[in-house]
Amino acid sequence: MTEEEIIKRIDASLAEEFELDPADLVPEATLFDDLGLDSLDMVDMVIALEHAFKIKIRDEEEIRKIRVLEDIHRFVIHKAGELGML
């Protein structure tokens, strides 16, 4: 799986889970202000990503630092690299 494929899967998963317009899913989009997510949605986001990538995301400090879509991309790409998915 390439980084581009990971980004596309993340964006597709989030668009489906939260009924977002794919055109709004730009790397600099803030999760709370631009995409309209809230803290409860963050839990759903983690679950959606776990299902999309068949990985387990524990209560990691990096999750709490996510503010923009690009942060999610970097986090999952890093996680995929750790698991040998890249």
N, C-alpha and C positions, 0 to 999 in steps of 0.2 A: 504494500500500500504506500502510495506517495504522499507527501505533505499536502499536495493539492487535492488528492482524493479525500484525505482526512478533513480538510477544510470544507469541502463540498458536503461531506456526510454530516458534519457538525451543523452547517447552515440548514441543510434539509431537515435534520432532526428538530432543530429549534423552530423552524418555520412551521412544521407540522404540529409539534407539541403546543406551541403558543399562538398558533394561527397568525403568524407574522408574514408580512409581504417580503418575499425573497429580495426585492430591490432595496429594502431597508437594512439588509444584513451586510453592511460594509464594516471592514475591520475597526474603524474608529467609532462605531455606534456604541453609545453607552447603554448598558443593560437597563438601568432604571429610568433615565430620562428619555433616551431616544426610542428604546424598544418597549418601554412601559412595564417592565418586569418589576416584581417586588421581592422581598426577602423569602417569602414562601415559594415563589416561582424558582428561586435558586435551588431549593430542594428537588423540585420537579425536574429542573435542568440537569442536575447530577444524575438522577434516575434515568432520564432520557439518554444521556451520554453513556451511561453504563450499559444500557440495552443496545444502543447503536454500535458500540465497539466491543461488547462482551468483555468489559473490564470492570474491576472494582475500584471505585474512587472512595477512599477512606476520608475521614474528616481531616484533610490535609490543610496545612496553613496556606498553601497557594490558592486554594479555593476561595478563601476569605479575601484575597487580594484582587480578585477578578472584578474589573470595573467596565471593561469594554470587550467587544466581541473578539478582538485580536488576542486578548488575554486568554480567552477560552481556547482559541486556536493553538496558541503556544503551549498551554498546559497539556492539552490532549496530544499534541505532537511529541512533546517531551515524554509523556507517559507511554505513548506508543513506542518510542525509541527505547525506553527502559525495558519494555516487554518484548522487544525484538520484532515489532510489527512493521517497522519501516524497512 
